[in-house]
Amino acid sequence: MKLTFIYFDFPFWRAEVGKIALYFGGIDFEDRKIIREEFLRAQENGYLDDGTIIPFHQFPCLIVDGVPIAQTGGIARFCGKLSGLYPINDALLAARIDQFLDLATDINFLISASGSAGDEEKIKANRQELSKGELPRKLKMMERSIAENSDWIVESDISIADIAIWRFMGWLSSGAIDGIPTDLLKDFPKIRRVCLAVDAHTKVQEWIEKTYPKNYERGNYL
């Protein structure tokens, strides 16, 4: 099976969950980076400069034996099935994992929508307001739904849900988003526990050392 992962040259959660899942499984893939100019052309036309089709004109995109797959959740589940980080024969467990990927997507949409004002001061004000209201409300929902007495979100082992939440929360709490405080996770001990467990995992540390820039947005989990 030939796999090509297409995304930008930075470790954003939408791509990292699938990439890290493949790395966990020892599954080789081409890690293809695109620049903003090619992204804009693909966003408009639905294909890369070499003709590679990009479904829905968005990234990440995974090419599997020439067949393109889009959407964070679809890609993450496919990669998780290949690597053992997502169940193949347990529909209930799969759904319990899925809900965390979907919740992360919902929160990501809130962040994106808050940045649509155009004016930098307005964007910052929008995100400060978000950080006092809807964002902690969503995080409280997530906190309540994480398993007790375990390092992992669902059951007793790491899954694509843990990887997604770790990288997403790392981005949210890193200070990279103007108006979102770095102590965002201070009142959510279970979310922090999951992030720290993923961050300390040998495979994750190997991947970070192998692919991340030295100044990557680790996040504030402590």
C-alpha positions in Angstrom: 0.0 0.0 0.0 1.4 3.4 -1.0 0.4 6.3 1.2 1.1 10.0 0.7 0.1 12.5 3.4 -0.4 16.0 2.2 -0.4 19.0 4.5 1.5 22.2 5.4 4.9 22.2 7.0 3.8 22.5 10.6 2.4 20.0 13.2 -1.3 20.9 13.3 -3.6 18.4 15.0 -5.7 17.8 12.0 -2.8 16.1 10.2 -0.8 14.9 13.2 -3.4 12.5 14.5 -3.2 10.5 11.2 0.5 10.8 10.8 1.3 9.7 14.3 -1.1 6.8 14.1 0.8 5.6 11.0 4.1 6.0 12.8 2.8 4.0 15.8 2.0 1.2 13.4 5.4 1.3 11.7 3.6 2.1 8.4 5.7 3.9 5.8 4.2 7.0 4.1 5.4 9.9 2.1 5.1 13.1 4.1 4.4 15.7 1.4 4.5 19.4 2.4 2.7 22.1 0.4 3.3 25.8 0.5 0.6 28.5 0.8 0.5 29.4 -2.8 -0.2 25.8 -3.9 -2.8 25.5 -1.2 -4.6 28.5 -2.5 -4.6 27.1 -6.0 -5.9 23.7 -4.7 -8.6 25.5 -2.6 -9.8 27.1 -5.8 -9.4 24.3 -8.3 -9.6 21.1 -6.3 -6.2 19.7 -7.3 -2.5 20.2 -6.7 -0.1 21.5 -9.3 0.8 18.0 -10.4 -2.9 17.1 -10.9 -3.4 15.3 -7.6 -7.2 15.5 -6.8 -8.0 17.1 -3.5 -11.6 16.2 -2.4 -13.6 19.1 -1.0 -10.6 21.4 -1.9 -9.2 21.1 1.6 -6.4 19.6 3.7 -5.2 17.3 5.1 -5.4 14.9 2.3 -4.3 11.2 2.3 -3.6 9.5 -1.0 -4.0 5.7 -0.7 -2.8 3.8 -3.8 -3.8 6.8 -5.9 -7.2 7.3 -4.2 -7.6 10.6 -2.3 -9.2 10.7 1.2 -10.2 14.0 2.8 -11.5 15.2 6.2 -9.6 14.9 9.5 -11.9 12.2 11.0 -12.0 10.0 8.0 -8.2 10.1 7.6 -7.6 9.5 11.3 -9.9 6.5 11.5 -8.3 5.0 8.4 -4.8 5.4 9.8 -6.0 4.2 13.2 -7.4 1.0 11.8 -4.1 0.3 10.0 -2.1 0.9 13.2 -4.4 -0.6 15.9 -5.2 2.8 17.4 -8.9 2.6 16.3 -11.1 -0.5 16.6 -12.2 -2.5 13.6 -14.7 -4.8 15.2 -16.1 -2.8 18.2 -18.7 -0.3 16.9 -19.4 1.1 20.4 -15.7 1.7 21.2 -15.3 3.3 17.8 -18.2 5.7 18.5 -16.8 6.7 21.9 -13.5 7.6 20.2 -15.3 9.4 17.3 -17.1 11.8 19.6 -13.8 13.3 20.9 -12.6 13.8 17.3 -15.9 15.5 16.5 -15.8 17.7 19.6 -12.2 18.8 18.8 -13.5 19.8 15.3 -16.4 21.7 16.9 -14.0 23.7 19.1 -11.6 24.2 16.2 -14.5 25.8 14.3 -15.2 28.2 17.1 -11.6 29.3 17.0 -11.6 29.7 13.2 -14.9 31.6 13.3 -13.6 34.0 16.0 -10.7 34.9 13.6 -12.9 36.0 10.7 -13.4 39.6 11.7 -10.3 40.8 9.8 -9.2 43.5 12.3 -6.5 42.2 14.7 -7.9 43.9 17.7 -11.4 42.7 17.0 -10.1 39.1 16.5 -8.3 39.3 19.9 -11.4 40.6 21.6 -13.5 37.9 20.0 -11.2 35.2 21.3 -10.9 36.7 24.8 -14.7 36.6 24.9 -14.7 33.0 23.6 -12.2 32.1 26.3 -14.5 33.3 29.0 -17.7 31.6 27.7 -18.1 29.0 25.0 -14.6 27.6 25.0 -14.5 26.6 28.7 -18.1 25.3 28.4 -16.9 22.9 25.7 -13.8 21.9 27.7 -16.0 21.1 30.7 -18.0 18.8 28.5 -14.8 17.1 27.4 -13.5 16.9 31.0 -16.6 15.2 32.2 -16.5 12.6 29.4 -12.9 11.4 29.9 -12.5 8.1 31.8 -11.6 8.2 35.4 -8.4 6.6 36.8 -6.7 6.2 33.4 -4.2 8.1 31.4 -6.3 7.6 28.3 -9.6 9.0 27.2 -11.3 5.8 26.4 -10.6 2.4 27.9 -7.1 1.5 29.0 -4.9 2.2 26.0 -4.0 5.1 23.8 -6.1 5.8 20.7 -6.4 8.4 18.0 -8.7 10.3 20.4 -5.8 10.9 22.8 -3.4 11.9 20.0 -5.9 14.4 18.6 -6.7 16.0 22.0 -3.0 16.2 22.9 -2.0 18.1 19.8 -5.1 20.2 19.7 -4.8 21.2 23.3 -1.1 21.9 22.7 -2.0 24.3 20.0 -4.8 26.0 22.0 -2.7 26.5 25.2 0.6 27.4 23.5 0.1 31.2 23.2 0.1 31.0 19.5 -3.5 32.1 19.3 -3.8 35.8 20.2 -6.5 36.2 22.9 -6.5 32.6 24.1 -4.8 32.3 27.5 -2.0 29.8 28.0 -3.5 28.7 31.3 -6.6 27.6 29.5 -6.4 24.0 30.9 -5.7 24.9 34.5 -9.2 23.8 35.6 -9.3 20.6 33.6 -7.0 18.0 35.3 -8.2 15.0 33.2 -7.5 16.8 29.9 -4.1 17.8 31.2 -3.5 14.2 32.4 -4.2 12.8 28.9 -2.0 15.4 27.3 0.9 14.7 29.6 0.5 10.9 29.0 0.6 11.3 25.3 3.4 13.8 25.4 5.5 11.3 27.4 4.8 8.3 25.2 8.0 6.9 23.6 6.5 6.8 20.1 5.3 10.4 20.3 8.6 11.6 21.6 10.3 9.8 18.7 8.0 11.4 16.2 8.6 14.9 17.8 12.3 14.4 17.6 12.1 13.2 14.1 9.8 15.8 12.5 9.0 18.8 14.7 10.8 22.1 14.7 12.8 22.8 17.9 10.4 25.7 18.8 7.1 23.8 18.2 4.0 24.8 20.1 4.2 22.2 22.9 1.4 23.6 25.0 0.8 24.3 28.6 -0.2 21.0 30.2 1.3 21.5 33.7 
